[in-house]
Amino acid sequence: MKFLYAIFFGLLLWSCSSEKEAPAIQWDFQRVEREMSSAKSDAEMSAVLTKYPEITVGYFGATTENTPFLAQDLYRLYANPALRKFYDQSQEASFFGGDSLEIELKTAFTKIQQEFPGVKTPKIRTVFSGFGGVGGGEYTAQNLVVSDSLIIVGLDFFMGSRGLYKAPNVYEYQMRRLEPKALVAQVILQYSAFLIKQTENDASLLSDMIWYGKGYVFTKTILPSVPDSLIFGYSQQEIAETNAFQKEVWEHFIDRKLLFSSDKNVKAKYLDDRPKTTEVGPACPGSIGRWLGWRIVDSYWKQKPKTTLAKILTDPEANRLFLDSGYRGEADKK
């Protein structure tokens, strides 16, 4: 009996130790907007900006010398009742209250470290500036600033359709990617650009399609539970119809010999952010070339399931990946 217990206990220990442990990452995440909102004077706001010079320069585009003037504008902005109400909404649980945003991002970057051992985790900062309503347009602001070492998130841009105010110059078809639940996916999607490798002298539409496709495969792998609508920005109906008619979409690309075109105007039609890709059809969603690139890369991984995510992203040969994918417009078999 003792012998059987020893065997069982040994197997239990082996099972636990064989599980892939989550790697430790250098985590530097700061909710700067909360410190900004607590400032009681120009001087306190200036102290916050001095503490985070990467925000002053990297997000607002201000020089170090201009920090006191930016601080003055920001302090008055937060004192504005309309902006304060908008900010308070951002701190509600259904938006960015609590620590759920930090937990989701840390989980995502921990998984990235598992897939890409040794990759340095970027610092992450969050801000809230009323769409850059400071300095009379003298300073900049945007939804995301992403590099391999620093990510700055403008939370006000991700308040979505329920936000008290809408970001300027944002169309309805773009709003899905600016919903609160889309924020983490959009961060990871943009960050993927620093892990992807492509042949530099390949300027074909196919190469660009696969570059985008790799980003989508990466994002969907790191965030498997995030709906496609929040990653691609397509409505549920657009996703369903594009899946159903992908053979027709593919034939459009083949019939017009688009894949190896390097014409910038041609590439813009199929890759740029547009409400529709009318060249394919009136109901075809925009950026259909990016979506098709995802189908190619996804098909490649299904053909070679033992290939690692890192290998897929860093293999620069787009044409070889396309040929090995076997993709010819077929929908997944159920």
N, C-alpha and C positions, 0 to 999 in steps of 0.2 A: 504493500500500500504506500509506504514511504517512497519507494522507487518510482511508482506511477505519479505521485505528487511532485517529485523532483523533476520528472520529465515534463509534466504539465506546466510547472512554474518556469522551467527553462524555455519552453516554447513560448510562453507568455512574454518573457523578457525579450526573446529574439524578435517577436512580432512587434513589440513596442519600439525596439531600437532600429528596426528596419524601415519604419515609417520615415518619410522625407520630412525632416525638421525644417521649420521656417527659419530662414537665415536672419541674423540680426542686421538691421540697417541703420545707417546714420540718419536719424530723423530730426529734421529742423522745420517745424511747422508753426507759424505764428499768425494769429487772428489780429492783424494790425488795425483793422477797422474798429475793433472793440476798444483798443487803446485810444484811437483817434476820437471816438465818440465820448470818451470819458474826460477829454481835455477840458479844463475849466478856464483856459486863457490862451492867448496867442503863444505865450511862452511855453505852456505845456504842450500845445500842438507842435511847436517847433522842436521840443525835446523828443517827441515821438518820431518825427521825421529824421532827426539827427541820429536816433537809435537805429533807424532802418534806412540808411542812405540808398540802398538798392531800390526802395520804393520811390524816393525823391527823383532819382536819375532814371531808373529803369522803367518806371510806370508813368510818372507825371512828366518826364522829360525836362525837369528843372535842373539847373546847375546848383552846386552846393551853396554858392553865394546867394542864390534866390530862395533858399530854404525858408528864411523868415517871412518872405512875401507869400510863398505858397502856404505856409502855416497860417498866416493871417486870413487868407481866403478860405481855407478849409475850416477854420474855427467858425467863421461867419456862416459858412455853408451848413455846418452841423447845428448852428443856432437857429437856422430857418425852420419854422414849424413844419412846412411841407416836406422838406428833406428828412427831418427827424422822424416824421411819421413813416416815411418810406423806409428809412433805416430800421426802425422798430419792427416793421413788417418782416424785414429780412432776418430778424433774430427769432422769429416764431418757429415752432417745431416743424411746421410743414415747409419751411424754407431752409434756413441755415442756422437755426438755433441749436443749442446743445453742442455735442462733440461728434455727431454722426458723420459730418463731412470729413473731419480728420481721420476717423476710424476707416471710412471707405477708401480714402486716398492712401493711408498707410497700408491697408490690406493689399491694395493694388500694387504699390511699389515693392512690397515684400514679395509678392508673386513675381514681379519683374526681376527681382534679384535672384529668385530661384531659376528663372529661365535664362538669365544673363548674369552669371556669377561675376562679381567684381565691378559691375557697373555702378557708378556713384549715384546715389539718390539725390536729386536736386532739392535745394531749399524751397519751401513753399510759403508764400505770403498771401493773405487775403486783404482786400481793400474795399472801400465803398465811398464813391465820390459824386454820386448823382450824375453819372455819365460824363464825368469830367467837367461839371459845371463850375469850374473855378478859374479865376484869372481872366475872365472874358475871352476864353478860347486860347489863352497863352500857353496852357498846359495840355498835355495829351491824356487820354484814357481809352481803354478798350477792354473787351471781355477777357482776353488772355494774353499774357506775355510769357512765352515758353522758350526755354533754352535747356541744354543738358545739365546746367548747374543751378538754374533759378526759374521758378514758376510763380507768376503773380496773377491772381484771380480777381477780376472786378466783379464782385458778387452782385452789384446792382444790374449788371448786364444779363444775369442769369435768373432774374425774377419771373421770367416767362409771362404767360398770358394772364396770370392772376396778380401780377405785380401792380401796385398803384400807378406806376408809370412805365411806359415802354421805351426801350432804348431807341434813340433816333436812327433813322435810315435803315431800319430793319423791316423786311417784308414778312408777310404772313407765313410764306413757305419756309422762311428761315427760323421762325419762332420755336419750332420743335427742338432745335439744337440749343436753344437758350432757356429751356425749362430747367427748374432746379434739379430735377432728377437726371438731366443730361450733362450736368457740369463735369462729373468725374469722367464720364466717357469721352467728352471733348478734350479734357486735359490729357488723358492717356492717348487719344488719337493723335493729337498734335505732338506729344512727346515721342511717339513712335518714329518720327522723322529723323531722330538722332541715332536710331538703331538700324535703320534700313540702308542697305548699300545697293547701288545700281551702277551699271557701266556708264561712265561719265560721258563718253562720246556717242551714246545711243540716244538720239533725240526723237525717236519714233513715238507715235501715239501709244503703241503697245507697251513700250517701256514705262511711260507715264501711268498707264492704266494699272500695270502690275505694281508700280511703286505705291499707288493709292490702295490697291488690293492688299498688299502686305500690311499696310497700316490698319485696314479693317480687320484682317485676320488676327493681327496682334491684339487689337482692342477687344474683339469678341472672345479671344482666349483669356485675356487677363480679367475681363468682366463678363463672364458667361451668362449672367442672369439679367443683364441690361437689354431691354427690347431693341430690336433693329431700328425702330423708328427714332430712337434717341441717338443712335450712332450715325445712321445715314441721313436722317432728317426727312425721310419719306413718311407719308401717312400710311396707316395700315392698309388702306385700299390700294395705294400705289405699290406697296411691297407685294401684296397678293397678285396684282395684275402684272407687275414686272416679272415675278416668278413664273406666272402662267404663260407669259408671252416672250420669254427670254430667247426662244428659238427664232422668233421674228426679229428681235433686237440684234441677235448675233448675225443673222442673214443680212441685215442692213449694213453692218460693218464689213462683211465679206463682199457683198455685191458692189459696194462702193470703194473697195480696196483701201480701207481706212487704217488698218492696223499698222502699216509701216510708213504712213504719212508723217512727215516732219513739219508740215505747214502749220504755223502758229494759229492761223485763223480756224483751220479745221480742228485742231486740238482744243481750242477755246470752246467751240460749239459743243463738244462732248465731255469736257472736263470741268469747265467753269461752273460756278455756282449760279444756276438759273432756275426759274420756276418750272420750266418744261424744256425738254429736248425736242423741239418741234420738228427737227429734221427726221426723227424716227417716227413721230406721230403726235397728234395734239394732246394725248393723255400721258405720253412718256415723261417721267419725272426728269428734272435737271440732273446734270453730272452723271449721266447714265454710263459714261465710260469708266468712272470710278467704281460704280457698282459692278460693272462687267469685269473689271480687274479683280475685284474680290471673288467673283465666281470662278475665275481662272485659278487664282492662288488657292482658294478653298478646294477646288477639284484636284489640284496638284497634291495637296496634303492628304486628301482621301486616297490618291493613288499610291502615295508613299507615307503611310501612317507612322513609320518609325523615324521619320525625319524630325529633328527638333525644331522648335519655333525659331531658335537663334539661327539655325542653318538656313531656314527659309528666308528670314529677313536679311541675312548677310550674303547670300548667294547673289552676285551681281548680274548674272546672265538671265535677263528677262526672256529672251527668245527661247532659250533652252527650257526654262521653267514652263513656258507656254506649251511647247511641244510635248513635254513630259506630262503635262496636266491632262491631256486627252480631251480637254473641254472643247465642245463644238456646239454649244447652245442648249445642251440637254439639261432638263430639270432633274433634281435629285430623285432617285427611285425610292418609293416608299415601301 
